Amino acid sequence: MKTRPLTILFTCCALLFSCNGTKIDKFLGSSSPYKDYESSLRNAGMENYAIAKDWLEAGESALRAPSSITLPYQEVTRFDQSKPQAVFLSYEVNEGQEIEIFVDHISQDSSKIFIDVFEKNSESWKNIHFAKEDHSLTYQVSKTSTHAIRVQPELFRGGIVQVRIRYNASLDFPIEGKNHKSIGSFFGVDRDGGARRHEGIDVFAPKGTPVLAVTEGRVSRVGTNRLGGKTVSMSSGSYSYYYAHLDSQLVNVGKKVKPGDTLGLVGNTGNAITTPPHLHFGIYKSGRGAVDPFHFLASAVDFTPPNFADSSNIRKFNKIIVEKANLRQEPSTQSNTIRQLPVNTIIDIQAAVADWYRIKLPNGETGFIYQNLVSNNLTPISKIDLNEDVLIQAVYEDSRPFKANLLNEDASIIGEFDNRKMIQTGSGDMFWIVN
């Protein structure tokens, strides 16, 4: 008896997703879970099946169309269980930041979601981090660059998902009771009438306030100089940390310290004798010199709870309901306008972001649009008379135009994009009219 292809497909799926109740992540390797899963599809003989090909292509094609965001960022999106999909979000990072990524199941909790972080390398993306076990990932940024996150569930899984990305301080703050909002003078500002530039930050605090070790390390220098007055330096890895204008030094060279240990007390020694007491704090990297301490010390504000009711509109067609709507590069009215969309333009909602939607246009272009400018009510604009031989295209992505006889169909135009019109037949089917 011959085995039908559909039977083979589901047999392979059964072997892939369970083996006596053991989930796939139990027997995959400890390298990249995404690559391991990709290998398991091939090893199970599924790479020749359309659904597996679509899953692999979804991951690759996502890298070609990133949506630009600014951290901190959170969105609510939905993955269709029957159609492989991936999200790819790019963002700028700065040396010294700690990046936290959370991908939370909202409507399901049984599926594996792959989280991979990429770095922009010339015109390509290089995978640099990935989540191994749970649906979260934390990493430290070693150089200022452009990163991106790809989120993709395993085959036949999906549902509503919340994605959150934020930055945190990678160092403790150097003054007790203060944080990055207390910084009074920043890195790079002019000093001595422009003769030199500030190689650190200044934080004002009462004289005698404890000055703290920002990380684990060793005291490398305790001394006095004309500019910095009483100073302490500590080293850790490839970085050294410089504390100046101290009223007193409370450590000796060679002492091992851990975060929060007191190194000295705030003062105004050196060239700060005429200024209020403050700490000058600098960071130096071996072979590079001074780097901006701000991103090592700044943390993003906490996320506000999202409105999951917005998820009802995700992965659905909407259309513009105002005369002109600005498609923005990011979810802010201060962001650059990518293009203006006229009334009745069809858009595909990808995710809800506070009062905005992340959308995709029929040509694959992405951006953000304010929620009040769109509606999922695709009421007919006008009737359309179709000839006997009309070229149409299905509304899903990557579909090819084909000729159809819709002569006796009761069809209406419900939206448009550029020179194409979306129609809906009396039976409820939707198509693009190509010509």
Sequence and secondary structure as in RCSB ss.txt:
>XXXX:A:sequence
MKTRPLTILFTCCALLFSCNGTKIDKFLGSSSPYKDYESSLRNAGMENYAIAKDWLEAGESALRAPSSITLPYQE
VTRFDQSKPQAVFLSYEVNEGQEIEIFVDHISQDSSKIFIDVFEKNSESWKNIHFAKEDHSLTYQVSKTSTHAIR
VQPELFRGGIVQVRIRYNASLDFPIEGKNHKSIGSFFGVDRDGGARRHEGIDVFAPKGTPVLAVTEGRVSRVGTN
RLGGKTVSMSSGSYSYYYAHLDSQLVNVGKKVKPGDTLGLVGNTGNAITTPPHLHFGIYKSGRGAVDPFHFLASA
VDFTPPNFADSSNIRKFNKIIVEKANLRQEPSTQSNTIRQLPVNTIIDIQAAVADWYRIKLPNGETGFIYQNLVS
NNLTPISKIDLNEDVLIQAVYEDSRPFKANLLNEDASIIGEFDNRKMIQTGSGDMFWIVN
>XXXX:A:secstr
    HHHHHHHHHHHHH BTTB HHHHS SS HHHHHHHHHHHTT TTSHHHHHHHHHHHHHTTS EE  SSEEE
EEEE TTS   EEEEEEE TTEEEEEEEEESS SSS EEEEEEEEETTEEEEEEE  SSSEEEEE SS EEEEEE
EEE TT  EEEEEEEEEEESS  SBTT  GGGEEE TT EEGGGTEE  SEEEE  TT EEE SSSEEEEEEEEE
TTTEEEEEEEETTEEEEEEEEEEE   TT EE TT EEEEEB  GGGTTS SEEEEEEEETTTEEE SHHHH   
       GGGGGGTTSEEEE SSEEEEESSSSTTS EEEEEETTBEEEEEEEETTEEEEE TTS EEEEEGGGEE
S    SEEE   SSEEEEESSTT   EEE  TT  EEEEEEETTEEEEE TTS EEEE  
